[in-house]
């Protein structure tokens, strides 16, 4: 009996999410303007405010699928820019974007990304990565923090002095420790919660600027 109740609750939750998603103003606007997801407006708002993307930059987009951040970034770093995107999931081609499919946890994937850079240092690292959610708060938070720490480690090796990093995290265990680590490696650290980020979502973006030499 309890199984039927659980199933009923899940169905109601799924229907509620689908209804909200279909009626979401950002979803409708993304479709109208040709963006692959509403997430495009998160990066657009942050970049309009903070001026991260400039023509000619080398940018790495981690957790890129379905490609909306890559769409925004590729347009804003043209002409002369270079964007390498990476995701565990497949991503349809985006004009001006080199895509690598693989798990960011795996050494072989990081080696492929390093090889694609061909010795070039990165101006900006974008990370909208999120793990597959289990629904268990402590587990999900730990997974998010691991991804953020891997992103920071990548920046330590490949982001040029003076470069910037924008990373999605959830506030919870490990958040303050991550903030401290970022403050050690960058001149400034700010938090961003763009309007397109749903109010109920615990996600927040940490913007670390001017990597220390």
N, C-alpha and C positions, 0 to 999 in steps of 0.2 A: 504493500500500500504506500509506504513511504517513497518507494521508487517512482510511483506514478505522480505523487505530489511534487517530487524533485523535478521530474520531467516537465510537469505543467509549469512550474516556476521558470525553468530554463526557456520554455517556448514563449512565455509571456515576456521574459527579458529580451529574447532575440527579436520578437515582434516589435517591442518598444524601441530597441536600438535601430532596427531597420526603418521604422517610421520617423524617428528623430533624424537619421542619416539622410533619408530622402528629402525631408523638409528643411534640412540645414541650409542656411543662406550661403555659406561658404562652399558647400558641395555643389549647389546649383550654379554659383558664380564660376567655380572651377570648370564645370562642364561647358558653360557658355564661352569661357575664355580660352579653352583648350589646355588647361592644366590637368595633370594626371590625378591629382588628389588635392584636397583642401589644404594640405600641409604647405603647398606653395605659398600661401598667404602668411604663414608663420615666418618663413625666411624673408619674404618680401618686406614685411613690416619691420623686422629686425634690421635688415640691410638699409631700408630707407632711413631708419633712425641712426644707425651706427656706421654706415658707409664702409662695409667690409669688402665688398666686391668691386674690383676695378679692372679696366681693360688690361690685358697682358699678364694677368696673374696666373700662377700655378695653384690649383685647388684640388683637394682630395675630399670626396663626398662619401662618407662611410654610412652604411645602412641606407643605400640610395633608392631601392625599389619602393614604389613603382616608377619613380623618376622625377617627381615634381620639383624637388630641390635642385636636381641636376638641370632641369629645364630653366629654372630661374637663374642659377649660377652661370650656366653656359652663355646665356644671352648677355649677362652683365659683365663677363670678363672678355667678351669679344670687342674688338679684334685682337688677335695675338695671344689670347689666353689658352690655357690647357687645363682640362678637367678630367680626372680619373675617378670613376665611381666604383664602389664595391658593395656587394650584398650577397647574402646567403641565397636569396631568391633570384630567379631570372628577372631581367629587366629588358623591355623592348628598347631598341636603339633610340638614343637621343642625339640629335645633330651636334657634332662638336664634342662628344663625350666618349671616352674610352671606358669600357665596362669590364670589370673582372667579377666573375661569380665564384663565391667561395665563403668559407667560414672564417671570420676575422680572428677566431681563437687559434687557427691552425698556422703553424710555421710556414708551410708550403705556400699558403695564400699570401702571407705577409711578404714572403720572398718574391712572389709574382708581382705584388704591388711595388716593392722596392725596385725590381727589375724594370717595371714600366716607367718609373721615375728617372731611371738611367742617370743617376748621380745628381739630378736637379733637386734643389731644396724647395720646400713647399711654402707658399705665402699664407695659405689659409686652410685649416682642416675643419670640415663640417661633419658633425656626427648626429644623426637623428636615429641612431640605432636603438632598438628595444628588443629584449628577448621574447621568446614565446612565453606568454603569461600563464602561470599555473593556477592563479587565483589564491595562492598562499602568499600572503604579504611579505613575510620575512624572506622567503625563497626568491620571489620576484625582485625585491629590493637588492638582495645580494647579487643577482644576475646583472641587474642594471649597473651596479657599482663596478663589477668586473669589467663590463664593456667600457665604462668611462675611464677606468684605470688603464686598460689596454690602449685607449685613444690617447691618453696622456703619455704613455710610454712611446707610442708611435711619434707623437709630437716631439718628444725629447730627442729622437733620432733623426727626424726628417723635416721638422718645421724650422725655418730659418730664424735667426735672431731678429726680433722685431715683428715676427709673424703672429697670427691670431688663431684662436681655436673657439669654436662654438659647439657645445656638447649638450645633449639632452640627458637629464637625470631626473630621479624622483626624490623628493625630500623624505628622509628617513635615516635608518642606520647607515653610517659611513659617509653621509653627506658633508658633515663638518670636516671630517678628515680629508675628503676630496678637495673641499674649498681651501684648506690649509696647503695641500700639495700644489694646487694651482697658484696660490699666492706666492709660493716659493719659486715658481718657475716663470711667472709672468709679472709684468709691472702693474697691471690693473685687473680687477675681476668684478664683473657686474652680473646681476641676474635679470633675465628677461622672461616675461610671460605674455606672449603675443595674444591679441584678441581672438585669433583663430584657434587658440588652444582652449579646449572646453573647460569651463569653470570647475567641473567635478574632477577633472584630471589632475593627478598629483605631479604631472610633468612640469619641469621648469628648465630653462636653458641657461647654462653658465657661459658667459662670454669672457674669455681670458684674452687679454690684448698685450702686444709688445713682449714677446718672449725674451727673457733675459739671455744675454750672451753667455 
